[in-house]
């Protein structure tokens, strides 16, 4: 199922996704963009525009929650 969806991607989208996949689970957008021979803005934009508005909103919320939790943890560690 995932492969079928990937096959429907444009060439630019596929290059960005391939570079990100090789970069590993945690990766730098700048490094992935350079590997795909794309600029960072193009790489992020080509993946971002594929998200539905609902999925995009959910991801924004999840990321905000994780950033907030991470920040709180760092404050606690610094206070200790």
N, C-alpha and C positions, 0 to 999 in steps of 0.2 A: 504494500500500500504506500509506504513512504517513497520507494523508488519510483512508482508511477507518478506521484506528485512532483518529484524532483525532475522527471523527464519532461514535465510541462513548463518548467522554468525557462525564462529567456536565457540567452548566453551570458549576459551580464549578471543576472541573478545566480546562475549556476557557478560562475567563476567566484563570486563573493562567498557563496556557501561552501564551495570546495576549499577555498583558502581558510575560512573559519574552521572547517572540520579538521584540517591538518594542524591548525594552531593548537588544538586540544580543547579540553573542557573549559578552561579559563584562558582567554586569549585577549590580545591587544588588537583593537580595530585597526590601528595604524599599521601594524605588522601584517595583518591579514590583507588589508587593502594594498599594501606594497607588493605582497606575494601575488595578488590577483591583477597586478598592474592597473590598479584603480586608485583614485583618491579616496580619502576617508569618508568624505561627505557622500560621494556616489555609492560607496559600499553600504553605508548605513541606510541611505535613502532607498536603494533598490530592495533591501530586505524589509525595511519598515513599511513601505507602501503595499507590500503583500498582505500585511495584517488587516483583518477586518476591524472596523471601529470598535466593536465590542471586545475583541481579543486584545487590541492595542490598549484599551482602557484597563482591562484586567491586568495586563503586564505592567502598566505604569503603576497601578496600585500595589501589586506584589513587590515591585522594585522599591517603591517608596517605603513599604513596610520593612523590607530587609535592610535598607539603608538606615532607617530609624533604629532598628534593633541593633545593628552593627555599631552605630554611633553611641547608643546607650551602653553597650558592652565596653567600648573603649573608654568612655567616661568613668565607668565603674572601675576598670583596671587602673586608670590614672589616679583615681581617688584612693586606691588601696595602698 
